[in-house]
Amino acid sequence: MTHLLTGFLTGLGLIVAIGSQNAFVLRQGLLRQHVTLIVVVCALGDIALELAGVLGMGAVVEAHPTAIKALKWFGAAYLVWFGLNALRSARRASSLSPADAPPVSRRTAILTVLGLTFLNPHVYLDTVVMIGSLANSRGPEGRWWFYAGSVAASILWFAALGYGARALTPLVRKARTWQVIDTVVGVMMFGFAGMLVTT
């Protein structure tokens, strides 16, 4: 149980920080578009990456710094593109309720989540390297309890973020609210892109 709780708290600590992926999940939760699909894809991504870490792939990631550097630039370019789209949305914002929101296709939702997840090199350092190292330091049996705890944290967080956003629905019916949301998201994406290429 100690390993399980430690894994849960560690996973939660790594994932709760506001990032590009979380911002997208929150926005789609507010719009009530493909929430279950997005939550499942995000959780499965974390589950797979953390499993890779537990199985020892962290050493492979650390042994290829050139690949991580290339991923930084791809990820930064993707975040800039995403940020520009958010700022364009802010300029076009109008009075909007979730039911009236322009639909985003399932394909677009999935590709966006996958891009925000796997084009971020920090996700490999956090999940594959850090979670993997911490899990494996707990022995053959303890590592799986640690892994189970970190997986539970991911599932709980993404579900809470996606579905909990609905409680904010009364606040998002005004055009001004969406202008602020999309502007903040756009600026955040530029900030994340800058951090990627400077760290």
Secondary structure in CASP SS format (residue, H / E / C, confidence):
PFRMAT SS
TARGET T0000
AUTHOR 0000-0000-0000
METHOD secondary structure of the structure
MODEL  1
M C 1.00
T H 1.00
H H 1.00
L H 1.00
L H 1.00
T H 1.00
G H 1.00
F H 1.00
L H 1.00
T H 1.00
G H 1.00
L H 1.00
G H 1.00
L H 1.00
I H 1.00
V C 1.00
A C 1.00
I C 1.00
G C 1.00
S H 1.00
Q H 1.00
N H 1.00
A H 1.00
F H 1.00
V H 1.00
L H 1.00
R H 1.00
Q H 1.00
G H 1.00
L H 1.00
L H 1.00
R C 1.00
Q C 1.00
H C 1.00
V H 1.00
T H 1.00
L H 1.00
I H 1.00
V H 1.00
V H 1.00
V H 1.00
C H 1.00
A H 1.00
L H 1.00
G H 1.00
D H 1.00
I H 1.00
A H 1.00
L H 1.00
E H 1.00
L H 1.00
A H 1.00
G H 1.00
V H 1.00
L C 1.00
G C 1.00
M C 1.00
G H 1.00
A H 1.00
V H 1.00
V H 1.00
E H 1.00
A C 1.00
H C 1.00
P H 1.00
T H 1.00
A H 1.00
I H 1.00
K H 1.00
A H 1.00
L H 1.00
K H 1.00
W H 1.00
F H 1.00
G H 1.00
A H 1.00
A H 1.00
Y H 1.00
L H 1.00
V H 1.00
W H 1.00
F H 1.00
G H 1.00
L H 1.00
N H 1.00
A H 1.00
L H 1.00
R H 1.00
S H 1.00
A H 1.00
R H 1.00
R H 1.00
A C 1.00
S C 1.00
S C 1.00
L C 1.00
S C 1.00
P H 1.00
A H 1.00
D H 1.00
A C 1.00
P C 1.00
P C 1.00
V C 1.00
S C 1.00
R H 1.00
R H 1.00
T H 1.00
A H 1.00
I H 1.00
L H 1.00
T H 1.00
V H 1.00
L H 1.00
G H 1.00
L H 1.00
T H 1.00
F H 1.00
L C 1.00
N C 1.00
P H 1.00
H H 1.00
V H 1.00
Y H 1.00
L H 1.00
D H 1.00
T H 1.00
V H 1.00
V H 1.00
M H 1.00
I H 1.00
G H 1.00
S H 1.00
L H 1.00
A H 1.00
N H 1.00
S C 1.00
R C 1.00
G H 1.00
P H 1.00
E H 1.00
G H 1.00
R H 1.00
W H 1.00
W H 1.00
F H 1.00
Y H 1.00
A H 1.00
G H 1.00
S H 1.00
V H 1.00
A H 1.00
A H 1.00
S H 1.00
I H 1.00
L H 1.00
W H 1.00
F H 1.00
A H 1.00
A H 1.00
L H 1.00
G H 1.00
Y H 1.00
G H 1.00
A H 1.00
R H 1.00
A H 1.00
L H 1.00
T H 1.00
P H 1.00
L H 1.00
V H 1.00
R C 1.00
K C 1.00
A H 1.00
R H 1.00
T H 1.00
W H 1.00
Q H 1.00
V H 1.00
I H 1.00
D H 1.00
T H 1.00
V H 1.00
V H 1.00
G H 1.00
V H 1.00
M H 1.00
M H 1.00
F H 1.00
G H 1.00
F H 1.00
A H 1.00
G H 1.00
M H 1.00
L H 1.00
V H 1.00
T H 1.00
T C 1.00
END
